C-alpha cells in the first residue's frame, strides 16, 4: 500500500474503504496530493480522474449509474467530516477530510514543480461567467499555471473545448457542475478529455470567484462549514442539507451496527 509514505514508487496504490456503496481512499490530504503528483510524474494513466464524495453524493447512493461512475474513478476522496466519520466506522485508519477547495491549489503548485513549467488548466462549470471570474484566483502565483480556456457548465456542446484539448492536451481540467452531474459528465465525455488530471470541484468555482466565502477556521475544524454555506444561501441549500443530515444519521447507525458485528478483515487496496 502506498499510504503516508515518502516513497516515490507511484505504482503502489492507496488503501480504500467502503462508505455505503462507495469506495473511498483511506488517506490524508497529503497522501492524496503525493499520490496524484507521482501518478502524473510516472505517466501511469492517460487521465487521472479525481472525484470528491460529500453529503450531496450520499443522497444519490441508490443511483447505480452514479455509484458505478464514482467507483470507476482513479481516486475518490472524502470531502467532508460526515464521510470521514462513516469511513472510520468502516475501519478506515488514515482517512482525513480532503475538500477540493483545500487541495485544488496545492495540487496545481505540486504539478508545476513536477512538470517544471506552468500548469495548463481548463475550467468548465457554473453559470455563464463564473469560470471566467474564478480563473484569476488561480493565477495569483506567477509561473504556476495558465488558464487555457473557460466554459460554463450549461452548454449543449463542448466541441470547441474538446478540440482544444485534442490539439494541445491540458495538465488539469477542472469540472464544476455539482454532483452527480459533474461525475456523470466526466464519465460520458472521458474519451474527449485530454488532460493529465480531471478534477471535479463542486462549489470551488464559487469560492474562487468570490461569490461565496469560506467558513471561519473554527467551523471548518469542527466539521460545521456547511452551516456557514447554509447561512449564505439558505433558499438553495436548506433542503439539501436537511436531507443530508437524515441520510448521514441513518448511515451512521447502520455502519456502527456493522462495525460492532464485523470481524477485522484484510484491508483492500486500489
N, C-alpha and C positions, 0 to 999 in steps of 0.2 A: 504494500500500500504506500502511495506517495502522499503522506499527510504530515504536516508540521515538520518538514524535513528541509535541510539545506542542500539536499542532493539535486543535481541537475539532470538526473535521469528522467526525462519527460515522458518516457514510455510507460511509466508507472501511473496508476490510477488513484483517484481519490476514493475513499470509502464512501458508501452510501447507506441511507436509512430510509425506511418507509414512513411516509406521513399520509395516512389514509391510503389511497391508491397511487400516490405519487412517490417517485424515487428522488431523494434529495441528497446532495453532497453533505456528508458529515465532516464539515471542515470549517475552519475560521475564515474570515475575510482575507487574512494574509495568505493562507494556504491557497485560496481560490485565485488570488491575483498571481501567485507564483506558478500555479498550475497552468493558467491561461498563457502567461508570457512564455513559459517553457514550451508549451504546445505550439505556439506561434513560431518560436525560435527553431524548433525541430521540424516544422512543416508537416506535422503528422496528419492533419486534416485539412482539406481544401478550405472549409469554413468551420470555425469553432462556434457553435450556436449556444448562447447562454440565455436561459430563461430564469425569471425570478418567481418563486411561489410565495404568495401572500394570502391574506384572508379572502380577497376578492376571488382568487383562484380556487379556494376551497368551496366557494359557492357553486362551482361547476364540476365538482368531483364526480358527479354521476354522468357527465358527458364523456362517453367513451372516446370520441374523436379527440377531444381536448386533452384528456388524460394521456392517451397514446402519443399525442404530439409532444406533450411535456416530457414524457419518459423517453422519447427518441432524441432529445436534445443532447448536445455534447456534455452539458452540465446544467442542472437545475439547483439553485441555491435558495437558502431561507431568507426571505425578505420580510422580516417581522418577528417579534418575540413570540407571537402565538405559534408560528411554525417551529421556532426553536423549542418551545415547551412541548409540543406534540412529538417532535423528533426525540427529545430526551426521554419522554415516556416510552418511546420505541427503542430505547437503549443506545441512542446516539452518545458519543463520548467527546467529540471535539467541536460539535456544531456551534456556530455563532451567527448572530444577525449580520447579514451582508446585503444591505439595501443597495440598489443600483445608484441611488443618489449619493451614497458614500463611496462606492468602489469605482464609479464610472471614470472620474478624472484621474485618480491614482493609476487606473489601468492604462489610460492614454499615456501618462507620464512614463510608465514602465515600458510600454511598447516603443515609445520614442527612443529610449535608451537601448533597447534590444535591436531596433532597426537602424539606429544611427542617423536618423533623419526625421523630419516632421511626419506625424501620422496622418494619413489621408482618410478623411471622415466624410460619410454621407449621413444625412439626417432625414428620416421620413416619419411624420406623425403630427398629431394635433390638428386643430382647425387651421385654415389658411392664415399664414403669417407667424404662427407660433414657432415653427422651426427656424425661420429667419431671425426671430428675436432671441432664440436660445443660442444660436451659433456663436455670437461674440463672446459669450461667457466661457466657451471652450478655448478661446484664443488669447486668454489673459496672460499665459506664459509663453513668451516668444520662442519659436523654434520647436515647440512640442507637437503642434498639429496644424493642419489646414483643412478647412471645410470645403469639400469639392462641390457638393450640391445640397440643397434642402428641398423638401416637398411636403405638402400637408398629407394627412392620413385619410383623406376622403376622396381621392382621385379615382376615376374609373379605370385609368390606365397608367402604368408606370413604365411605359416603353422607353421614355427618354432616360430615366434613371437606370433601367436595365442595360440600355445601350452604353451609357457612361461607364458602368461597371465592367461591361464586356470589353470595352476599348482600353480601359485603364483601371484594373481592379483596385478596390479600396483596402485599407487596413482594418477599418472599423465601420460597420453600418449600424446606426442607432435607429431602432424602430419603436415608436411610442404611440400606440393606438388603444391602449388599455387591454387588459386580459378579459376574456380569452382571445379577443380578436387579433392582437398582435402576434401571438404564438401561431394561430391558425394561418395568418397571412404569411408568416415566415415559412411555415411548412409547405403551403401551396406554391410559393414562389421560389423555393430553395434552389432549383436549378438555375435561376437567373441571378442569384445573389453572389456576385464575385467579390467577396470580402474575407479577409483572414479571420475576423471576428464579427459575428452578428449578435448584437446586444439589444434585447428588448428592455424598455426602460419605464413603462407605466407613466407616472406623473413627473419624471425627472425633467422633461422639457419645460414644464410649468415653473419648476424651481429655477432652472437656468434662465428663463425669460423674465423672471421676477413677478409672474402673475400669482405665485404662491410663495410663502416664506416658510423656512424650516422652523420646526418647533424649538423652544429653548432646550438647552442641553439636558436639563434635569428631567424633562418629559421624555426625551429620547432615551435616556439612561434607564428609565423605569418602564419602557415599552408603552408610553402613553402619547406618542407622536400623533396617533390617529385622532386624539381629542382636539389637537391643535388644528389639524386639517378640517375636522368637522366644524369647528368654530368659524373657519374661513369660508366654507361653502356648505352650510347645513342643508339647504334645499336639495342639492345634488347627492350628498353623501349620507344623510341620516338613515335612509332605508337600507343602503348597502351595509353600513356598519352595524345596524341593529340585527340584520340577518346574519352578518358575520359573527357577531358575539354569540348568537344562538348556536351556530354551526360549531364554533370553537369549543363551546361548553359541552355540546353533545359528543364531539370527537375526543375531548379530554377525558370524559367519563369512560368512553369505550376503550381508549388507549390505556388508561390507568388500570382498568379491569384486566385487560390483556397482559399488561406488564406484570401484574401480580400472579397471573396464571402461567405465563410462558417461561420455560427454562431458558437458560443462556444458550444462544446459538452462535455458530461462527458468523462473523460479520461479512457482508457482501462487499465487493469492490467493482468499480467500473473503469 
